[in-house]
Amino acid sequence: MLNLERLRTLDALARHGSVSKAADGLHVTSSAVSQQLAKLEREVGQQLLAKSGRGVRLTDAGQLLADHAARILSHVESAQADIEAQRGQVVGEVRVGAFPTAARGLFPGMVQALLAGHPELRVRTQELEPEQGIHRVIRGDCDLAVVLDWTNKRLPVPAGLAQAHLLDDAADVAMPVDHPLAGRDEVDLEEFADDDWVSWPEGEFCHEWLTFTLRSRGIEPRIPHLAAEHHTQLALIAAGCGVCVAPRLGRGPVPDGVALVPVRRGMRRHVYAVWRADADRRPSIRATLAALTGAARALEEA
């Protein structure tokens, strides 16, 4: 009889690619992972791992069993969802990730609603960039993630994930108050062809969106400054370092010396939640989604 927890360990190794990362994902030690995998090899009577440099890789037998393990764990997730749905109680733990401005704008209202309405539910939150959020939901390390894409650049959502729209978030251009366009009611992006830009770090979805958008408007962007936090970006703008896109969700106070001007052809982020479709019936997922939707609605009505 195959042990479910050992199959879960093998699945974690297959998904994460190393013993140490599998241990981090399972919140156990690396030695515990190695012990579980050694026991699993004895159970099946075949070698599942082979050395590869300083790490390990799955053998053909290991990959075959890992594929079965992923399907088995998906069925277990579905069974747990059915049991929770039949019981109808919002209990246990729910893990929610969101990109930073969504975490700032939505998490306080979401957590407050869940604590008030479902005191037996343990809520864990963390900041995750959109791609990270999707990957962690797929791996089972996160139950639900708040992600984003833009009107002109969509974020691929893999099969097997369900999603629900939360809100559309408008974005402005932030510039120093002495910028020639700071007093305008609206601007076009083409008017910033000669400006330096402050952007998100390279490799992040929003950085790729910005360069794609500017180039689609005939602008080859000059981006001397990269910052993950919007507050850091706005501080650089206040110092006269260029201009940046400033979404409104979770924006917070704007520093002195910064002007915000809407874009004539509006820039909007689509903000939505994603979760594993096989967990769709879990009351904790439904309750968390309702709390997120309520927090988003409150922002739009404010």
N, C-alpha and C positions, 0 to 999 in steps of 0.2 A: 504494500500500500504506500503510495507516494505521500509524503508529508507536505501539507499545503504551505507552511511557513518556509520550507526549504525551496519549494517551487517559487515562492515570492522572492526569495533571495536570488535565485537563478535569474528570474525575470528582471530584477533590479540590476544585476551585473550586465545582462544583455542590453538593457536600456541605457545604462550610464557608461559602460565601456571599461570600467576598472573596479577593482575591489574597494579602493578607498572611496570613490564616488558612490558606489552602491551602498557602502556603509553610511555615508552622509545622508543619502536619500532615505535609508531605513532607520536612521537615528540610532545606529548601533556601532560597535567598534569593528575595525577591519578584521581583527582576529575572529570575531563572532561570525562574520560573513564567511571567512575561510573555513571555519569549523562546520558551518551549515552545508557548505558546498561539498566538503569532504564526506560528510554523512550521506548526502544525496548521491554521490558517486558510488558509495558502498551499497546503497539501496537499489540502484539500477544496474550495478555490476559493470559499468562502462566508464571510461575516462571522459569527463565532460569539459575539462579545461586543459590547455597546453600553455607552456611558457612562451611568451613573445617579448623579447627584450627584457626589460625589467618588470613587465606586467604579465598578464595572461590573456588568452583568447579562447573563445569557445571552439571545441572540436565539432565535427559534423554531428556527432551524437548530442553534444551540448546545445548546438543551435536548434536541432530537431526538438529536443525537450523544451528549450526556451520558447519556441513557437507554440507548443502545446500549452506551456505554462501561461503565456499571455492570454490564450483563449479561455483557459480554465479560470484565471483570475477575473476575466471579464464576466464570465457566467456567475462567479461568486459575487461580484459587485452587483450584478442584476438581481441575484437572489436576495442579497441584503437590502437592496432598494425595495423589492417587493414586500419583504417582511416589515420594514420600517413603514412602508405605505399602508399596509394592512393594520399595523398597530396605530398609526396616525399620530404618533407623538414626535415632537421636535426635540430630540435629545442627542447626546453624544457630542461630537466635535465637528466643526466645519472650518476648513482652511481656505482663506480668500486672499488672492493677490490682485494688485492693481498697479498701473503705471503711476508715477509720483503725484501728478496733479489730480488724478482721479482718487487716489488714496486720500489726499488732503481734502478734496471737495466732497467725497461720498462716504468714506469710512466712518467719520464721526456719527452721521445720521444713521447709517446702517447698523453700527454696533449698538447705538443707543436704543434703536427699535428692537433689535434682537434681545438685548438684555431685559428690556421691559416686557416683551411679549413671550419670550421663551427662556426663562431663567435657567433651565437645565441644559441649555445648549452652550457648549464652550466654543468661543469664537477666536480664531487665530488669524491675524492679518500680516501681510508683508508687501513691500513695494517690489514690483516686478515689471520690467519692460514688456511690451506686448508679446514679442516672440518668446521670451522666457515664460510668460504666463501660459501661453498655449502649450509649450513643451512640457511644463510641469503638470498641467491638467492631463495631458495625454499619458504621462508617466505615472499618474496617480499620486504625485507629491503635493498636489493642490486640488481642492474640490471645485473651485470656481475662480475664474480670472476675469477682471475687467480690462478690456483691450480697446484699441482704437485703430481706425484707418481714416483716410482723407477722401474727400469727394472724388479726387482725380487719381488716387492711388490706393487700391484695396489691399488689405492684409489677408493672405491666404489662410483659410480656416480648414484644417484637414477633415476628412470624412470621419464620422464617429463622434463629432462634437456637436452639441446643440448650442444655439445662441439666441439672445434676446436683446433688442435695442433698448438702450437706456436714455440717451439724449444726444442731440447734436450740439456741438460746442463751437461757437464762432471764435475766430482769431483775428487780432489786429496786428498792425506793424508798430513796433516800439522804436522810438528814435529820440535823440537828445532834443531838449526843448528849443534849442537854437538851430535845429535843422530847418532848411528852407521849406519843407513840407509839413512842419509840425502844426501849423495853424489851419490846415485844410480839414474839411468835413469828411472827405474820402480821398483815397489815393489808388493808383494802379501800381502793381509790382514793377512794371517796366520803368517807372520813374526812379527806381533805386538801382539802376544799372551800374552807376559809378560808385556805389557805396560798398563799404566792407560789411560783412554779415557776421553775426554771432550765431552759432548753430549748436545743435546737440552733438555728442561725440560721434565720430565716424563709425559706421556699422550699425547704428541704431536706425530703426524704421523711420523716425521723424527726420533724421539727417538725410536719409536717402530721398524722402519725400521732398524736402526743401530743395536739394540740388536738382531733382527731376522737375519740380515746378518752375524754378527759375530758368532752367535751360529751355523748358517748353515755351517760355515767354521771351526767348532770345537773349537771355542774360547768362553769361558765364560767371558763376558766383566766385567772389573773393571771400574766403572764410578763414581769417587769421585766428579766430578765437572759438574754442569749443568748450561747452559747459553743459553738464547734465541737468543742473538745477535751474529752473526759471528765475529764481531770485538772483543767482549768480549772473545769468545772462542780462537781467535788467540792471544789475549793478555795473556791468561793463558798458551798457548803453549810457547810463548816467555819467560815466567817465569819458564819454565821447568816442568809444571804440567802434561804433558802427550802428547797425540796425538789426532787429531780430523779429521773428514771428512770436506773438504773445497770445496764446490761447487764454480764454476767459475762465475756464473751469479751474478752481483751486488757485487762482492768480494771487490773491492776497494784496496787501498794500503795495502800491507802486512807488518806487523811490522818487525823491525830489530830483528834478532835472530830466525826467523821462516823460515824453508825450506819447499817447496811444491814438492811432488813427485807423478807422475801419478801412478795409479794402473794398473797392467798388465792386469787383467780381468776387463776392464773399468767399473766404477760406473757412471751411468747416471740417471739424473732426467728427466722425461718427463713433460714439462711445457705446460699447455693448459688452454683455457678459457672455462667457462661454463656459461650458461644463460638459462632462462626458455624458453622451446620450444614454448609456446604460445605467446611469445614476439618476435619470430624470425624475423618477418617482419617489426619490428620497425626500421625506418631509423637510429635512434640514436644508436641502438644496432649494426647495420651493420657498421656504421661509426666508432664506437669505436673498433669493432673487426678488421676493416681494419687498424686503427691506431696502435693497439697492434701488429698486424702481421708485419706492417712496422717497428716498433721499434725492434721487435725480429729479423727481417731480417738484419737490420742495425748492430745489435750486432754480428750476425754470420759472416757478411762480414767485420767487423772491424779487 
